[in-house]
Amino acid sequence: MITFSVFFITLFLGLPILLTLMLGTLVFLHQSDLLLLSSSLPLQFYGALEKNGLLAIPLFMLVGELMNRGGLTDRLVELANLLLGRMRGGLAYVNLLTNAVAASILGSAIAQIAVMSKVMIPAMEKQGYKRDFAAAVTVSGGLLGPIIPPSMIMIIYGVIALQPISALFLAGLLPGLLIFLGFVVVVMMLGFIHDFPKLERTARRKVSLIGLLKQLSPLMIPVFIIFGISAGVMTPTEAGAVGALLALIIGKWIYRSILWSDLPEIFKQVALNTALITGLIAAATMFGWALSFVGVPDRIVAMINAWTQSPWVFLLLINLLVVVLGMFLESMSILIVLVPIVLPTVLALGIDPIHFGVVISLATLIGLVTPPVGPGLFVVTSTTQVSMFGLFRAMIPFLIAMFVCMAIINLVPALSLWLPQQLGLS
């Protein structure tokens, strides 16, 4: 209890999560009279970084950074306008579709929300949509980033849980499409109620075949990555390298929006983000090792078995726990801290770890849009003049759709497992 008290107090004081995990580990060892084991902590810390799967993290981050600098969003918006612009509420559908496509490239909800909020919210407001609704659609669409492959959060889960990243990528595809369709239904229902406008004909300019191919070129990246991994031609790490090369070619020679002088800053940003994530993984692994040494996971298994032996009840409890933690912690931190603790229980209850990866990844997304932390909300409120209360109120229909989709995914593991099983990856 003292360990977790120290953990949450230091978090509320603003201490970085990396230092919080390390301090929590030392306090736990002290409380357990195992302080002599502290000499083994450096070995556990660096040992956590000796995993080949970690090599995929900087490569996929590089893909997202290159495409972000390469003007990805503007091209995807133009493409979505051509497909959906004639529908009532077309710009809202364009927002969701662009988010879904960008999710397969950027793989980061926060980066996606930040980029899309600058492009879509002003455009939707100009077309007559309320700012709160435009912001809610943008944030909701951004939640697709960590679930539609290739997904950074799936890479991290795969490294921590020792699961094949290729299977996790494909496991997130059908759940991601289900959530996308859920958001489409919400927009459709609200469109009937509020009589959303159609996109003006003048806003849908004609494009040539060459122009259309340029707009379609970003889709080459996820197609190459998913096909290469599922066909066994490339490992996830190699797929990340190929994706980064394609992103550079598209941004440099097709869009002509990346300069050679931009590369040092891009590499610097990728290095900083990679160091942050891998540091968190190492510290969480160290903390999990300390907990395992005194049998904490075994006690959790015994406690849950005494309460319930139903996998579905356990998944419900995990969802509730993650949603509550998401009110205070960043989603990736929750995943890194929680998975090593609960994974033994998952295996003991016979829950497929691939399915569990999808379930817990979806649960962490709720924290992105839940106060008081809610980084997804803060990204939008900091770049627009929409209020936090107004944005969260407009998010409620989308959150209801999200919870319904999560319940379906929890109860129907085949949504996560069918595609990897069909391709022999699970």
FIVEX-316847 format. One record per residue (C-alpha): residue number from 0; residue in three letters; x, y, z. Coordinates in Angstrom, 1 decimal. Example, Ala and Ser with C-alpha at 12.3 -4.5 7.8 and 13.67 -1.06 7.14 Angstrom:
2
[0,ALA,[12.3,-4.5,7.8]]
[1,SER,[13.7,-1.1,7.1]]
This chain:
426
[0,MET,[0.0,0.0,0.0]]
[1,ILE,[2.8,2.4,0.9]]
[2,THR,[4.4,1.7,-2.5]]
[3,PHE,[1.3,2.6,-4.5]]
[4,SER,[0.8,5.7,-2.2]]
[5,VAL,[4.3,6.9,-3.1]]
[6,PHE,[3.6,6.1,-6.7]]
[7,PHE,[0.5,8.2,-7.0]]
[8,ILE,[1.8,11.0,-4.8]]
[9,THR,[4.9,11.4,-7.0]]
[10,LEU,[2.7,11.4,-10.1]]
[11,PHE,[0.5,14.1,-8.8]]
[12,LEU,[3.6,16.1,-7.8]]
[13,GLY,[4.6,16.1,-11.5]]
[14,LEU,[7.6,13.7,-11.2]]
[15,PRO,[8.3,12.0,-14.6]]
[16,ILE,[6.8,8.5,-14.8]]
[17,LEU,[10.2,7.0,-15.4]]
[18,LEU,[11.5,8.3,-12.1]]
[19,THR,[8.2,7.4,-10.4]]
[20,LEU,[8.6,3.8,-11.4]]
[21,MET,[12.2,3.6,-10.3]]
[22,LEU,[11.4,5.3,-6.9]]
[23,GLY,[8.4,3.0,-6.5]]
[24,THR,[10.6,-0.1,-7.1]]
[25,LEU,[13.1,1.0,-4.4]]
[26,VAL,[10.3,1.7,-1.9]]
[27,PHE,[8.7,-1.6,-2.6]]
[28,LEU,[12.0,-3.5,-2.1]]
[29,HIS,[12.5,-1.6,1.2]]
[30,GLN,[9.0,-2.4,2.4]]
[31,SER,[9.6,-6.1,1.5]]
[32,ASP,[13.0,-6.2,3.3]]
[33,LEU,[14.6,-7.0,0.0]]
[34,LEU,[16.8,-3.9,-0.4]]
[35,LEU,[19.8,-6.1,-1.1]]
[36,LEU,[18.3,-6.9,-4.4]]
[37,SER,[18.7,-3.2,-5.5]]
[38,SER,[22.1,-4.2,-6.8]]
[39,SER,[20.3,-6.3,-9.5]]
[40,LEU,[18.1,-3.4,-10.7]]
[41,PRO,[20.6,-2.1,-13.3]]
[42,LEU,[20.8,-5.6,-14.8]]
[43,GLN,[17.0,-5.8,-15.0]]
[44,PHE,[16.8,-2.2,-16.4]]
[45,TYR,[19.3,-2.8,-19.2]]
[46,GLY,[18.1,-6.4,-19.8]]
[47,ALA,[14.7,-5.1,-20.6]]
[48,LEU,[16.2,-3.2,-23.6]]
[49,GLU,[17.8,-6.3,-25.1]]
[50,LYS,[14.8,-7.2,-27.1]]
[51,ASN,[14.7,-7.2,-30.9]]
[52,GLY,[11.1,-6.0,-31.0]]
[53,LEU,[12.2,-2.6,-29.6]]
[54,LEU,[14.0,-1.9,-32.9]]
[55,ALA,[10.6,-1.4,-34.5]]
[56,ILE,[9.7,1.5,-32.3]]
[57,PRO,[12.1,4.2,-33.8]]
[58,LEU,[11.4,3.0,-37.3]]
[59,PHE,[7.6,3.3,-37.1]]
[60,MET,[8.1,6.6,-35.3]]
[61,LEU,[10.2,7.7,-38.2]]
[62,VAL,[7.5,6.7,-40.6]]
[63,GLY,[5.0,8.9,-38.8]]
[64,GLU,[7.3,11.8,-38.5]]
[65,LEU,[8.3,11.8,-42.2]]
[66,MET,[4.7,11.6,-43.3]]
[67,ASN,[3.6,14.3,-40.9]]
[68,ARG,[6.3,16.6,-42.3]]
[69,GLY,[5.4,15.5,-45.8]]
[70,GLY,[1.9,16.9,-45.8]]
[71,LEU,[0.1,13.6,-45.4]]
[72,THR,[-3.1,15.1,-43.9]]
[73,ASP,[-3.8,17.6,-46.7]]
[74,ARG,[-3.7,14.9,-49.3]]
[75,LEU,[-5.8,12.5,-47.4]]
[76,VAL,[-8.4,15.2,-46.8]]
[77,GLU,[-8.6,15.9,-50.5]]
[78,LEU,[-9.0,12.2,-51.2]]
[79,ALA,[-11.7,11.8,-48.6]]
[80,ASN,[-13.5,14.9,-50.0]]
[81,LEU,[-13.7,13.2,-53.4]]
[82,LEU,[-15.2,10.1,-51.9]]
[83,LEU,[-17.6,11.5,-49.3]]
[84,GLY,[-18.1,15.1,-50.0]]
[85,ARG,[-21.5,14.8,-51.6]]
[86,MET,[-23.1,13.3,-48.5]]
[87,ARG,[-25.0,15.3,-45.9]]
[88,GLY,[-22.5,15.9,-43.1]]
[89,GLY,[-19.8,15.0,-45.6]]
[90,LEU,[-17.1,16.9,-43.9]]
[91,ALA,[-17.6,15.0,-40.7]]
[92,TYR,[-17.3,11.7,-42.6]]
[93,VAL,[-14.2,13.1,-44.3]]
[94,ASN,[-12.8,13.8,-40.9]]
[95,LEU,[-13.3,10.3,-39.7]]
[96,LEU,[-12.1,8.7,-43.0]]
[97,THR,[-9.0,10.8,-43.0]]
[98,ASN,[-8.3,9.8,-39.4]]
[99,ALA,[-8.8,6.1,-40.2]]
[100,VAL,[-6.4,6.3,-43.1]]
[101,ALA,[-3.9,8.4,-41.2]]
[102,ALA,[-4.1,6.0,-38.3]]
[103,SER,[-2.6,3.3,-40.4]]
[104,ILE,[0.5,5.5,-41.0]]
[105,LEU,[1.0,7.7,-38.0]]
[106,GLY,[0.0,5.1,-35.3]]
[107,SER,[-0.1,7.8,-32.6]]
[108,ALA,[-3.4,9.2,-31.3]]
[109,ILE,[-1.9,12.4,-29.9]]
[110,ALA,[0.1,13.2,-33.0]]
[111,GLN,[-2.9,12.5,-35.1]]
[112,ILE,[-5.3,14.6,-33.0]]
[113,ALA,[-2.8,17.5,-33.0]]
[114,VAL,[-2.4,17.4,-36.8]]
[115,MET,[-6.1,16.9,-37.6]]
[116,SER,[-7.3,19.6,-35.2]]
[117,LYS,[-5.4,22.3,-37.1]]
[118,VAL,[-6.8,21.2,-40.4]]
[119,MET,[-10.3,19.9,-39.9]]
[120,ILE,[-11.8,22.0,-37.0]]
[121,PRO,[-11.4,25.3,-38.9]]
[122,ALA,[-12.7,23.7,-42.1]]
[123,MET,[-15.8,22.2,-40.4]]
[124,GLU,[-16.5,25.4,-38.6]]
[125,LYS,[-16.4,27.3,-41.8]]
[126,GLN,[-18.9,24.9,-43.3]]
[127,GLY,[-21.4,25.6,-40.5]]
[128,TYR,[-20.6,22.9,-37.9]]
[129,LYS,[-20.4,23.8,-34.3]]
[130,ARG,[-16.9,24.0,-33.0]]
[131,ASP,[-17.6,21.6,-30.1]]
[132,PHE,[-18.8,19.0,-32.5]]
[133,ALA,[-16.0,19.5,-35.0]]
[134,ALA,[-13.5,19.0,-32.1]]
[135,ALA,[-15.3,15.9,-30.8]]
[136,VAL,[-15.2,14.3,-34.3]]
[137,THR,[-11.5,15.1,-34.6]]
[138,VAL,[-10.7,13.7,-31.2]]
[139,SER,[-12.8,10.6,-31.7]]
[140,GLY,[-11.2,9.9,-35.1]]
[141,GLY,[-7.8,10.2,-33.5]]
[142,LEU,[-8.6,7.3,-31.2]]
[143,LEU,[-8.3,5.0,-34.2]]
[144,GLY,[-4.5,5.7,-34.3]]
[145,PRO,[-3.4,3.2,-31.7]]
[146,ILE,[-5.6,0.3,-32.9]]
[147,ILE,[-5.5,0.3,-36.7]]
[148,PRO,[-2.2,-1.3,-37.9]]
[149,PRO,[0.6,-0.5,-37.9]]
[150,SER,[0.2,0.5,-34.3]]
[151,MET,[2.8,1.8,-31.9]]
[152,ILE,[0.9,0.7,-28.9]]
[153,MET,[0.7,-2.8,-30.3]]
[154,ILE,[4.5,-2.9,-30.7]]
[155,ILE,[4.9,-1.9,-27.1]]
[156,TYR,[2.4,-4.5,-25.9]]
[157,GLY,[4.1,-7.2,-28.0]]
[158,VAL,[7.5,-6.4,-26.5]]
[159,ILE,[6.3,-6.4,-23.0]]
[160,ALA,[4.0,-9.5,-23.3]]
[161,LEU,[6.4,-11.4,-25.6]]
[162,GLN,[3.7,-11.7,-28.3]]
[163,PRO,[4.2,-11.6,-32.1]]
[164,ILE,[3.8,-8.0,-33.3]]
[165,SER,[2.7,-9.2,-36.7]]
[166,ALA,[-0.3,-11.0,-35.1]]
[167,LEU,[-1.1,-8.0,-33.0]]
[168,PHE,[-1.1,-5.7,-36.0]]
[169,LEU,[-3.7,-7.8,-37.8]]
[170,ALA,[-5.7,-8.4,-34.6]]
[171,GLY,[-6.4,-4.7,-34.3]]
[172,LEU,[-7.7,-4.3,-37.9]]
[173,LEU,[-11.3,-5.6,-37.5]]
[174,PRO,[-11.8,-4.0,-34.1]]
[175,GLY,[-10.6,-0.7,-35.5]]
[176,LEU,[-13.0,-0.9,-38.4]]
[177,LEU,[-15.8,-1.7,-36.0]]
[178,ILE,[-15.1,1.4,-34.0]]
[179,PHE,[-14.8,3.5,-37.2]]
[180,LEU,[-18.3,2.2,-38.2]]
[181,GLY,[-19.6,3.0,-34.7]]
[182,PHE,[-18.4,6.6,-35.1]]
[183,VAL,[-20.0,6.8,-38.5]]
[184,VAL,[-23.3,5.7,-37.1]]
[185,VAL,[-23.1,8.5,-34.4]]
[186,VAL,[-22.4,11.1,-37.1]]
[187,MET,[-25.2,9.8,-39.2]]
[188,MET,[-27.7,10.0,-36.3]]
[189,LEU,[-26.6,13.4,-35.2]]
[190,GLY,[-26.8,14.5,-38.9]]
[191,PHE,[-30.4,13.7,-39.0]]
[192,ILE,[-31.1,15.5,-35.8]]
[193,HIS,[-29.1,18.7,-36.5]]
[194,ASP,[-29.4,18.7,-40.4]]
[195,PHE,[-25.7,18.8,-41.1]]
[196,PRO,[-24.6,20.7,-44.3]]
[197,LYS,[-23.3,19.1,-47.5]]
[198,LEU,[-19.8,20.1,-48.7]]
[199,GLU,[-20.1,22.9,-51.2]]
[200,ARG,[-19.5,21.8,-54.8]]
[201,THR,[-16.8,24.5,-55.2]]
[202,ALA,[-14.8,22.9,-52.4]]
[203,ARG,[-14.6,19.6,-54.3]]
[204,ARG,[-12.2,20.5,-57.1]]
[205,LYS,[-11.6,18.0,-59.9]]
[206,VAL,[-8.3,16.3,-60.0]]
[207,SER,[-6.4,14.5,-62.8]]
[208,LEU,[-5.4,10.9,-62.7]]
[209,ILE,[-1.8,11.9,-61.7]]
[210,GLY,[-3.2,14.0,-59.0]]
[211,LEU,[-5.3,11.2,-57.7]]
[212,LEU,[-2.4,8.8,-57.7]]
[213,LYS,[-0.4,11.4,-55.6]]
[214,GLN,[-3.2,11.5,-53.1]]
[215,LEU,[-3.4,7.7,-53.0]]
[216,SER,[0.4,7.3,-52.5]]
[217,PRO,[0.3,7.5,-48.7]]
[218,LEU,[-1.8,4.3,-48.7]]
[219,MET,[1.2,2.4,-50.2]]
[220,ILE,[2.9,2.5,-46.8]]
[221,PRO,[0.3,0.5,-44.6]]
[222,VAL,[-0.4,-1.8,-47.6]]
[223,PHE,[3.3,-2.7,-48.0]]
[224,ILE,[3.7,-3.1,-44.2]]
[225,ILE,[0.7,-5.3,-43.6]]
[226,PHE,[1.2,-7.4,-46.8]]
[227,GLY,[4.9,-7.8,-46.1]]
[228,ILE,[4.3,-8.9,-42.5]]
[229,SER,[1.3,-11.2,-43.2]]
[230,ALA,[3.1,-12.8,-46.2]]
[231,GLY,[6.2,-13.5,-44.1]]
[232,VAL,[8.4,-11.5,-46.4]]
[233,MET,[9.4,-9.0,-43.7]]
[234,THR,[9.6,-8.9,-39.9]]
[235,PRO,[7.9,-5.9,-38.2]]
[236,THR,[11.3,-4.3,-37.8]]
[237,GLU,[12.1,-4.7,-41.5]]
[238,ALA,[8.6,-3.5,-42.4]]
[239,GLY,[9.2,-0.3,-40.3]]
[240,ALA,[12.4,0.3,-42.3]]
[241,VAL,[10.7,-0.2,-45.6]]
[242,GLY,[7.8,2.1,-44.4]]
[243,ALA,[10.3,4.8,-43.5]]
[244,LEU,[12.0,4.6,-46.9]]
[245,LEU,[8.7,4.9,-48.7]]
[246,ALA,[7.7,7.8,-46.5]]
[247,LEU,[10.9,9.6,-47.4]]
[248,ILE,[10.4,8.9,-51.1]]
[249,ILE,[6.8,10.2,-51.0]]
[250,GLY,[7.6,13.3,-48.9]]
[251,LYS,[10.8,14.2,-50.8]]
[252,TRP,[10.1,13.3,-54.5]]
[253,ILE,[6.3,13.1,-54.8]]
[254,TYR,[5.0,15.8,-52.5]]
[255,ARG,[8.3,17.7,-52.5]]
[256,SER,[7.6,19.0,-49.0]]
[257,ILE,[10.6,17.4,-47.2]]
[258,LEU,[14.0,19.0,-47.5]]
[259,TRP,[17.3,17.4,-46.7]]
[260,SER,[17.8,20.1,-44.0]]
[261,ASP,[14.6,18.8,-42.3]]
[262,LEU,[16.1,15.4,-41.6]]
[263,PRO,[18.3,16.3,-38.6]]
[264,GLU,[15.3,17.7,-36.7]]
[265,ILE,[13.2,14.7,-37.7]]
[266,PHE,[15.9,12.2,-36.4]]
[267,LYS,[16.3,14.2,-33.2]]
[268,GLN,[12.5,14.1,-32.5]]
[269,VAL,[12.4,10.3,-33.2]]
[270,ALA,[15.4,9.7,-30.9]]
[271,LEU,[13.9,11.7,-28.1]]
[272,ASN,[10.6,9.9,-28.3]]
[273,THR,[12.2,6.5,-28.6]]
[274,ALA,[14.4,7.2,-25.5]]
[275,LEU,[11.3,8.2,-23.6]]
[276,ILE,[9.3,5.0,-24.5]]
[277,THR,[12.2,2.6,-24.1]]
[278,GLY,[13.1,4.1,-20.7]]
[279,LEU,[9.5,3.6,-19.6]]
[280,ILE,[9.6,0.0,-20.7]]
[281,ALA,[12.8,-0.7,-18.9]]
[282,ALA,[11.6,0.9,-15.7]]
[283,ALA,[8.3,-0.9,-15.8]]
[284,THR,[10.1,-4.2,-16.4]]
[285,MET,[12.2,-3.5,-13.4]]
[286,PHE,[9.1,-2.7,-11.3]]
[287,GLY,[7.4,-5.9,-12.6]]
[288,TRP,[10.4,-8.0,-11.7]]
[289,ALA,[10.4,-6.7,-8.1]]
[290,LEU,[6.6,-7.5,-7.8]]
[291,SER,[7.1,-11.0,-9.3]]
[292,PHE,[10.0,-11.7,-7.0]]
[293,VAL,[7.7,-11.6,-3.9]]
[294,GLY,[4.8,-13.3,-5.8]]
[295,VAL,[2.4,-10.3,-6.3]]
[296,PRO,[1.1,-11.7,-9.6]]
[297,ASP,[0.4,-15.0,-8.0]]
[298,ARG,[-1.6,-13.3,-5.3]]
[299,ILE,[-3.6,-11.4,-7.9]]
[300,VAL,[-4.4,-14.7,-9.6]]
[301,ALA,[-5.5,-16.3,-6.3]]
[302,MET,[-7.6,-13.2,-5.4]]
[303,ILE,[-9.4,-13.2,-8.8]]
[304,ASN,[-9.9,-16.9,-8.7]]
[305,ALA,[-11.5,-16.6,-5.3]]
[306,TRP,[-13.8,-13.9,-6.7]]
[307,THR,[-14.5,-15.2,-10.2]]
[308,GLN,[-13.1,-17.6,-12.7]]
[309,SER,[-14.9,-16.0,-15.6]]
[310,PRO,[-12.6,-14.6,-18.3]]
[311,TRP,[-15.3,-12.1,-19.3]]
[312,VAL,[-15.7,-10.8,-15.7]]
[313,PHE,[-11.9,-10.4,-15.5]]
[314,LEU,[-11.8,-8.4,-18.8]]
[315,LEU,[-14.6,-6.2,-17.5]]
[316,LEU,[-12.6,-5.5,-14.3]]
[317,ILE,[-9.5,-4.7,-16.3]]
[318,ASN,[-11.5,-2.3,-18.5]]
[319,LEU,[-12.9,-0.5,-15.5]]
[320,LEU,[-9.4,-0.4,-13.8]]
[321,VAL,[-7.7,1.0,-17.0]]
[322,VAL,[-10.5,3.6,-17.5]]
[323,VAL,[-10.1,4.8,-13.9]]
[324,LEU,[-6.3,4.9,-14.2]]
[325,GLY,[-6.7,6.7,-17.5]]
[326,MET,[-8.2,9.7,-15.6]]
[327,PHE,[-4.8,10.3,-14.0]]
[328,LEU,[-2.1,8.5,-16.1]]
[329,GLU,[-1.1,8.7,-19.8]]
[330,SER,[-2.3,5.6,-21.8]]
[331,MET,[1.1,4.3,-22.7]]
[332,SER,[2.3,4.5,-19.1]]
[333,ILE,[-0.8,2.4,-18.0]]
[334,LEU,[0.0,-0.3,-20.6]]
[335,ILE,[3.7,-0.5,-19.6]]
[336,VAL,[3.0,-0.6,-15.9]]
[337,LEU,[-0.1,-2.9,-15.9]]
[338,VAL,[0.7,-5.6,-18.4]]
[339,PRO,[3.6,-7.2,-16.6]]
[340,ILE,[1.4,-7.4,-13.5]]
[341,VAL,[-1.8,-8.9,-14.9]]
[342,LEU,[-0.4,-11.0,-17.8]]
[343,PRO,[0.1,-14.1,-15.5]]
[344,THR,[-3.5,-13.8,-14.6]]
[345,VAL,[-4.6,-13.5,-18.2]]
[346,LEU,[-2.7,-16.7,-19.1]]
[347,ALA,[-4.0,-18.5,-16.0]]
[348,LEU,[-7.7,-17.7,-17.0]]
[349,GLY,[-7.1,-19.0,-20.5]]
[350,ILE,[-7.5,-15.7,-22.2]]
[351,ASP,[-5.7,-15.4,-25.5]]
[352,PRO,[-2.8,-12.8,-25.0]]
[353,ILE,[-3.4,-11.5,-28.5]]
[354,HIS,[-7.0,-10.8,-27.7]]
[355,PHE,[-6.1,-9.3,-24.4]]
[356,GLY,[-3.6,-7.0,-26.1]]
[357,VAL,[-6.5,-5.6,-28.2]]
[358,VAL,[-8.8,-5.3,-25.2]]
[359,ILE,[-6.3,-3.4,-23.0]]
[360,SER,[-5.1,-1.2,-25.8]]
[361,LEU,[-8.7,-0.1,-26.5]]
[362,ALA,[-9.3,0.5,-22.8]]
[363,THR,[-6.2,2.8,-22.6]]
[364,LEU,[-7.7,5.0,-25.4]]
[365,ILE,[-10.5,6.1,-23.1]]
[366,GLY,[-7.9,7.8,-20.9]]
[367,LEU,[-6.9,10.0,-23.8]]
[368,VAL,[-10.3,11.7,-23.7]]
[369,THR,[-11.1,11.5,-20.0]]
[370,PRO,[-10.4,14.4,-17.6]]
[371,PRO,[-8.5,15.4,-15.5]]
[372,VAL,[-5.5,14.3,-17.6]]
[373,GLY,[-7.1,13.6,-21.0]]
[374,PRO,[-4.1,14.6,-23.2]]
[375,GLY,[-6.3,14.2,-26.3]]
[376,LEU,[-8.7,16.9,-25.0]]
[377,PHE,[-5.9,19.2,-23.9]]
[378,VAL,[-4.3,19.0,-27.4]]
[379,VAL,[-7.5,20.4,-29.0]]
[380,THR,[-8.3,22.9,-26.3]]
[381,SER,[-4.8,24.3,-26.5]]
[382,THR,[-5.0,24.9,-30.2]]
[383,THR,[-8.6,26.0,-30.5]]
[384,GLN,[-10.9,28.1,-28.3]]
[385,VAL,[-13.3,25.3,-27.5]]
[386,SER,[-13.9,24.8,-23.7]]
[387,MET,[-13.0,21.5,-22.0]]
[388,PHE,[-16.6,21.1,-20.8]]
[389,GLY,[-18.1,21.8,-24.2]]
[390,LEU,[-15.7,19.4,-25.9]]
[391,PHE,[-16.3,16.6,-23.4]]
[392,ARG,[-20.1,17.0,-23.6]]
[393,ALA,[-19.8,16.7,-27.4]]
[394,MET,[-17.7,13.6,-27.0]]
[395,ILE,[-20.4,11.7,-25.0]]
[396,PRO,[-22.2,10.1,-28.0]]
[397,PHE,[-18.8,9.0,-29.4]]
[398,LEU,[-17.8,7.6,-26.0]]
[399,ILE,[-21.0,5.7,-25.8]]
[400,ALA,[-20.3,4.2,-29.2]]
[401,MET,[-16.7,3.4,-28.1]]
[402,PHE,[-18.0,1.6,-25.0]]
[403,VAL,[-20.5,-0.4,-27.0]]
[404,CYS,[-17.8,-1.5,-29.5]]
[405,MET,[-15.4,-2.4,-26.7]]
[406,ALA,[-18.1,-4.6,-25.1]]
[407,ILE,[-18.6,-6.4,-28.4]]
[408,ILE,[-14.9,-6.9,-28.9]]
[409,ASN,[-14.6,-8.2,-25.3]]
[410,LEU,[-17.4,-10.7,-25.8]]
[411,VAL,[-16.4,-11.8,-29.3]]
[412,PRO,[-12.7,-12.7,-29.3]]
[413,ALA,[-13.0,-13.8,-32.9]]
[414,LEU,[-13.0,-10.2,-33.9]]
[415,SER,[-9.4,-10.0,-32.7]]
[416,LEU,[-8.2,-13.5,-33.5]]
[417,TRP,[-9.9,-14.5,-36.8]]
[418,LEU,[-7.6,-12.6,-39.1]]
[419,PRO,[-4.3,-13.6,-37.5]]
[420,GLN,[-5.5,-17.2,-37.3]]
[421,GLN,[-6.5,-17.2,-41.0]]
[422,LEU,[-3.0,-16.1,-41.9]]
[423,GLY,[-1.3,-18.5,-39.6]]
[424,LEU,[0.2,-15.8,-37.3]]
[425,SER,[-1.6,-16.9,-34.1]]
